[in-house]
Amino acid sequence: MRTVFSAVFLLCATSAFCQFAPSIPNEPAPIQIFGHPSHASRVEMAMPQIVLQDTSYCHAKGERPLSDLALTSRVEISLGEEARRLRKEKDALTAKKSDTVWVN
């Protein structure tokens, strides 16, 4: 049933395209790229503008204590250990089988 439906759909789609195809113009249309007239011209540099809302600027010298950086100690797991862990999980999932077998 599915193959018959697919064949009918393909036939209808092909006939619909054949009816539409002659309406597509055969004449080539050249690509027109419009450029900005002052794209590469030399002009004076503009005055600097401040775009930040808060214009107060604070600068200080000195060292920050290590506790301010909030560094966390991250333990890196090697690729081999991760592969072994994934293999054990996979083996545990595939090892679960039923003890009883039903025969009808």
Backbone as JSON Lines, residues from 0, in Angstrom:
{"i":0,"aa":"M","n":[0.83,-1.19,0.0],"ca":[0.0,0.0,0.0],"c":[0.88,1.26,0.0]}
{"i":1,"aa":"R","n":[1.95,1.19,0.78],"ca":[2.82,2.34,0.87],"c":[3.53,2.61,-0.45]}
{"i":2,"aa":"T","n":[3.94,1.54,-1.14],"ca":[4.61,1.72,-2.42],"c":[3.67,2.28,-3.48]}
{"i":3,"aa":"V","n":[2.4,1.86,-3.45],"ca":[1.42,2.38,-4.4],"c":[1.19,3.86,-4.13]}
{"i":4,"aa":"F","n":[1.05,4.23,-2.86],"ca":[0.86,5.63,-2.51],"c":[2.06,6.47,-2.93]}
{"i":5,"aa":"S","n":[3.28,5.94,-2.71],"ca":[4.49,6.66,-3.1],"c":[4.56,6.84,-4.61]}
{"i":6,"aa":"A","n":[4.19,5.81,-5.36],"ca":[4.22,5.9,-6.82],"c":[3.21,6.93,-7.33]}
{"i":7,"aa":"V","n":[2.0,6.94,-6.76],"ca":[0.98,7.91,-7.16],"c":[1.43,9.33,-6.81]}
{"i":8,"aa":"F","n":[2.02,9.49,-5.64],"ca":[2.52,10.81,-5.24],"c":[3.61,11.28,-6.18]}
{"i":9,"aa":"L","n":[4.54,10.41,-6.54],"ca":[5.62,10.77,-7.45],"c":[5.09,11.14,-8.83]}
{"i":10,"aa":"L","n":[4.09,10.4,-9.31],"ca":[3.48,10.69,-10.6],"c":[2.79,12.05,-10.58]}
{"i":11,"aa":"C","n":[2.04,12.34,-9.52],"ca":[1.34,13.63,-9.41],"c":[2.34,14.79,-9.28]}
{"i":12,"aa":"A","n":[3.4,14.6,-8.53],"ca":[4.4,15.66,-8.36],"c":[5.11,15.94,-9.69]}
{"i":13,"aa":"T","n":[5.4,14.89,-10.44],"ca":[6.06,15.08,-11.73],"c":[5.15,15.8,-12.71]}
{"i":14,"aa":"S","n":[3.89,15.42,-12.74],"ca":[2.96,16.08,-13.67],"c":[2.73,17.54,-13.26]}
{"i":15,"aa":"A","n":[2.71,17.83,-11.99],"ca":[2.54,19.21,-11.54],"c":[3.75,20.05,-11.93]}
{"i":16,"aa":"F","n":[4.95,19.48,-11.82],"ca":[6.15,20.21,-12.22],"c":[6.17,20.43,-13.73]}
{"i":17,"aa":"C","n":[5.71,19.45,-14.51],"ca":[5.68,19.6,-15.97],"c":[4.72,20.71,-16.38]}
{"i":18,"aa":"Q","n":[3.65,20.91,-15.66],"ca":[2.73,21.99,-15.98],"c":[3.33,23.34,-15.59]}
{"i":19,"aa":"F","n":[4.17,23.37,-14.6],"ca":[4.75,24.62,-14.11],"c":[6.01,25.01,-14.89]}
{"i":20,"aa":"A","n":[6.76,24.04,-15.39],"ca":[8.07,24.27,-16.0],"c":[8.04,25.23,-17.18]}
{"i":21,"aa":"P","n":[7.07,25.2,-18.12],"ca":[7.13,26.13,-19.24],"c":[6.95,27.59,-18.84]}
{"i":22,"aa":"S","n":[6.43,27.87,-17.65],"ca":[6.24,29.25,-17.25],"c":[7.52,29.89,-16.71]}
{"i":23,"aa":"I","n":[8.57,29.11,-16.52],"ca":[9.85,29.65,-16.06],"c":[10.55,30.3,-17.25]}
{"i":24,"aa":"P","n":[10.97,31.56,-17.15],"ca":[11.6,32.22,-18.3],"c":[12.97,31.61,-18.6]}
{"i":25,"aa":"N","n":[13.27,31.5,-19.89],"ca":[14.54,30.91,-20.31],"c":[15.63,31.95,-20.52]}
{"i":26,"aa":"E","n":[15.31,33.23,-20.45],"ca":[16.29,34.27,-20.7],"c":[17.15,34.49,-19.45]}
{"i":27,"aa":"P","n":[18.46,34.59,-19.64],"ca":[19.32,34.8,-18.47],"c":[19.18,36.22,-17.94]}
{"i":28,"aa":"A","n":[19.26,36.36,-16.66],"ca":[19.19,37.67,-16.02],"c":[20.56,37.96,-15.41]}
{"i":29,"aa":"P","n":[21.24,39.0,-15.89],"ca":[22.57,39.3,-15.33],"c":[22.46,39.78,-13.89]}
{"i":30,"aa":"I","n":[23.46,39.43,-13.11],"ca":[23.49,39.82,-11.7],"c":[23.97,41.26,-11.62]}
{"i":31,"aa":"Q","n":[23.23,42.1,-10.95],"ca":[23.62,43.49,-10.77],"c":[24.02,43.71,-9.32]}
{"i":32,"aa":"I","n":[25.26,44.11,-9.12],"ca":[25.76,44.37,-7.78],"c":[25.84,45.87,-7.6]}
{"i":33,"aa":"F","n":[25.07,46.4,-6.69],"ca":[25.06,47.83,-6.44],"c":[26.06,48.13,-5.33]}
{"i":34,"aa":"G","n":[26.88,49.11,-5.54],"ca":[27.88,49.48,-4.54],"c":[27.55,50.81,-3.92]}
{"i":35,"aa":"H","n":[28.12,51.04,-2.78],"ca":[27.94,52.32,-2.11],"c":[28.93,53.31,-2.72]}
{"i":36,"aa":"P","n":[28.51,54.51,-3.11],"ca":[29.42,55.41,-3.83],"c":[30.61,55.87,-3.0]}
{"i":37,"aa":"S","n":[30.48,56.0,-1.69],"ca":[31.59,56.48,-0.88],"c":[32.2,55.34,-0.06]}
{"i":38,"aa":"H","n":[32.23,54.18,-0.63],"ca":[32.72,53.02,0.12],"c":[34.23,53.12,0.39]}
{"i":39,"aa":"A","n":[35.01,53.5,-0.62],"ca":[36.46,53.49,-0.45],"c":[37.07,54.88,-0.61]}
{"i":40,"aa":"S","n":[36.31,55.88,-0.37],"ca":[36.85,57.22,-0.54],"c":[37.57,57.67,0.74]}
{"i":41,"aa":"R","n":[38.52,58.6,0.59],"ca":[39.27,59.11,1.74],"c":[38.5,60.26,2.36]}
{"i":42,"aa":"V","n":[38.31,60.18,3.66],"ca":[37.62,61.24,4.4],"c":[38.4,61.5,5.68]}
{"i":43,"aa":"E","n":[38.13,62.63,6.32],"ca":[38.75,62.95,7.59],"c":[38.21,62.02,8.67]}
{"i":44,"aa":"M","n":[39.03,61.76,9.67],"ca":[38.57,60.9,10.76],"c":[37.57,61.66,11.61]}
{"i":45,"aa":"A","n":[36.58,60.95,12.1],"ca":[35.55,61.58,12.91],"c":[36.07,61.8,14.33]}
{"i":46,"aa":"M","n":[35.39,62.66,15.05],"ca":[35.74,62.91,16.45],"c":[35.37,61.69,17.28]}
{"i":47,"aa":"P","n":[36.16,61.36,18.29],"ca":[35.83,60.19,19.11],"c":[34.53,60.42,19.88]}
{"i":48,"aa":"Q","n":[33.77,59.36,19.99],"ca":[32.5,59.42,20.72],"c":[32.54,58.42,21.86]}
{"i":49,"aa":"I","n":[32.01,58.78,22.99],"ca":[31.93,57.89,24.13],"c":[30.6,57.15,24.05]}
{"i":50,"aa":"V","n":[30.67,55.85,23.92],"ca":[29.45,55.07,23.77],"c":[29.03,54.38,25.07]}
{"i":51,"aa":"L","n":[29.85,54.5,26.11],"ca":[29.5,53.88,27.38],"c":[28.54,54.78,28.15]}
{"i":52,"aa":"Q","n":[27.6,54.16,28.85],"ca":[26.66,54.95,29.64],"c":[27.36,55.5,30.88]}
{"i":53,"aa":"D","n":[28.11,54.65,31.54],"ca":[28.82,55.08,32.73],"c":[30.21,55.54,32.29]}
{"i":54,"aa":"T","n":[30.48,56.81,32.4],"ca":[31.75,57.34,31.91],"c":[32.82,57.37,32.99]}
{"i":55,"aa":"S","n":[32.51,56.92,34.21],"ca":[33.54,56.92,35.25],"c":[34.5,55.76,34.99]}
{"i":56,"aa":"Y","n":[35.78,56.04,35.07],"ca":[36.81,55.05,34.79],"c":[37.7,54.95,36.02]}
{"i":57,"aa":"C","n":[37.93,53.73,36.47],"ca":[38.74,53.52,37.67],"c":[39.92,52.63,37.31]}
{"i":58,"aa":"H","n":[41.1,53.04,37.7],"ca":[42.3,52.27,37.42],"c":[43.12,52.23,38.7]}
{"i":59,"aa":"A","n":[43.59,51.04,39.05],"ca":[44.39,50.92,40.27],"c":[45.54,49.96,40.02]}
{"i":60,"aa":"K","n":[46.6,50.14,40.77],"ca":[47.74,49.25,40.68],"c":[47.79,48.42,41.95]}
{"i":61,"aa":"G","n":[48.39,47.26,41.83],"ca":[48.54,46.42,43.0],"c":[48.23,44.97,42.68]}
{"i":62,"aa":"E","n":[48.34,44.14,43.68],"ca":[48.07,42.73,43.49],"c":[46.78,42.37,44.19]}
{"i":63,"aa":"R","n":[46.02,41.51,43.55],"ca":[44.79,41.04,44.16],"c":[45.08,39.73,44.89]}
{"i":64,"aa":"P","n":[44.46,39.52,46.03],"ca":[44.66,38.24,46.71],"c":[44.04,37.1,45.9]}
{"i":65,"aa":"L","n":[44.59,35.92,46.06],"ca":[44.13,34.76,45.32],"c":[42.69,34.41,45.65]}
{"i":66,"aa":"S","n":[42.24,34.74,46.86],"ca":[40.86,34.41,47.24],"c":[39.84,35.24,46.46]}
{"i":67,"aa":"D","n":[40.26,36.4,45.93],"ca":[39.34,37.22,45.13],"c":[39.07,36.63,43.76]}
{"i":68,"aa":"L","n":[39.96,35.8,43.29],"ca":[39.8,35.25,41.94],"c":[38.82,34.08,41.91]}
{"i":69,"aa":"A","n":[38.5,33.53,43.02],"ca":[37.54,32.42,43.15],"c":[37.89,31.27,42.23]}
{"i":70,"aa":"L","n":[39.11,30.81,42.32],"ca":[39.54,29.68,41.52],"c":[39.04,28.39,42.16]}
{"i":71,"aa":"T","n":[38.57,27.5,41.35],"ca":[38.12,26.2,41.85],"c":[39.1,25.15,41.37]}
{"i":72,"aa":"S","n":[39.38,24.22,42.23],"ca":[40.28,23.14,41.83],"c":[39.46,22.11,41.06]}
{"i":73,"aa":"R","n":[39.82,21.91,39.81],"ca":[39.08,21.01,38.95],"c":[39.94,19.79,38.66]}
{"i":74,"aa":"V","n":[39.41,18.63,38.91],"ca":[40.14,17.41,38.69],"c":[39.9,16.96,37.25]}
{"i":75,"aa":"E","n":[40.97,16.8,36.5],"ca":[40.85,16.34,35.12],"c":[40.81,14.83,35.1]}
{"i":76,"aa":"I","n":[39.85,14.28,34.37],"ca":[39.73,12.83,34.21],"c":[40.37,12.47,32.88]}
{"i":77,"aa":"S","n":[41.24,11.48,32.9],"ca":[41.92,11.11,31.67],"c":[40.94,10.45,30.71]}
{"i":78,"aa":"L","n":[41.29,10.47,29.44],"ca":[40.42,9.93,28.41],"c":[40.26,8.42,28.57]}
{"i":79,"aa":"G","n":[41.3,7.73,29.0],"ca":[41.23,6.29,29.2],"c":[40.26,5.92,30.32]}
{"i":80,"aa":"E","n":[40.32,6.66,31.43],"ca":[39.41,6.4,32.54],"c":[37.96,6.64,32.13]}
{"i":81,"aa":"E","n":[37.73,7.69,31.36],"ca":[36.38,7.99,30.9],"c":[35.88,6.89,29.96]}
{"i":82,"aa":"A","n":[36.76,6.37,29.09],"ca":[36.37,5.29,28.18],"c":[36.05,4.02,28.96]}
{"i":83,"aa":"R","n":[36.84,3.72,30.01],"ca":[36.54,2.54,30.83],"c":[35.2,2.67,31.54]}
{"i":84,"aa":"R","n":[34.91,3.87,32.04],"ca":[33.64,4.09,32.73],"c":[32.47,3.91,31.77]}
{"i":85,"aa":"L","n":[32.6,4.45,30.56],"ca":[31.52,4.3,29.58],"c":[31.34,2.85,29.16]}
{"i":86,"aa":"R","n":[32.45,2.11,29.02],"ca":[32.35,0.7,28.65],"c":[31.66,-0.1,29.75]}
{"i":87,"aa":"K","n":[31.96,0.2,31.04],"ca":[31.3,-0.5,32.15],"c":[29.8,-0.21,32.15]}
{"i":88,"aa":"E","n":[29.42,1.04,31.87],"ca":[28.0,1.37,31.8],"c":[27.32,0.62,30.67]}
{"i":89,"aa":"K","n":[27.98,0.53,29.52],"ca":[27.41,-0.17,28.38],"c":[27.27,-1.65,28.68]}
{"i":90,"aa":"D","n":[28.31,-2.24,29.28],"ca":[28.25,-3.65,29.63],"c":[27.15,-3.93,30.65]}
{"i":91,"aa":"A","n":[26.95,-3.0,31.58],"ca":[25.91,-3.19,32.6],"c":[24.53,-3.14,31.95]}
{"i":92,"aa":"L","n":[24.35,-2.3,30.94],"ca":[23.05,-2.21,30.28],"c":[22.77,-3.42,29.4]}
{"i":93,"aa":"T","n":[23.78,-3.94,28.74],"ca":[23.57,-5.09,27.84],"c":[23.56,-6.41,28.6]}
{"i":94,"aa":"A","n":[24.07,-6.45,29.83],"ca":[24.13,-7.7,30.59],"c":[22.79,-8.08,31.21]}
{"i":95,"aa":"K","n":[21.87,-7.14,31.33],"ca":[20.59,-7.43,31.96],"c":[19.72,-8.22,30.99]}
{"i":96,"aa":"K","n":[19.5,-9.5,31.31],"ca":[18.65,-10.33,30.49],"c":[17.69,-11.09,31.38]}
{"i":97,"aa":"S","n":[16.62,-11.48,30.8],"ca":[15.58,-12.16,31.55],"c":[16.01,-13.59,31.89]}
{"i":98,"aa":"D","n":[15.59,-14.06,33.06],"ca":[15.91,-15.43,33.47],"c":[14.9,-16.42,32.91]}
{"i":99,"aa":"T","n":[13.68,-15.97,32.66],"ca":[12.63,-16.88,32.15],"c":[12.44,-16.68,30.66]}
{"i":100,"aa":"V","n":[12.17,-17.8,29.99],"ca":[11.92,-17.75,28.55],"c":[10.54,-18.31,28.32]}
{"i":101,"aa":"W","n":[9.68,-17.56,27.66],"ca":[8.32,-18.0,27.38],"c":[8.26,-18.56,25.96]}
{"i":102,"aa":"V","n":[7.74,-19.74,25.87],"ca":[7.58,-20.4,24.57],"c":[6.1,-20.63,24.37]}
{"i":103,"aa":"N","n":[5.54,-20.07,23.33],"ca":[4.09,-20.26,23.07],"c":[3.89,-21.3,22.0]}
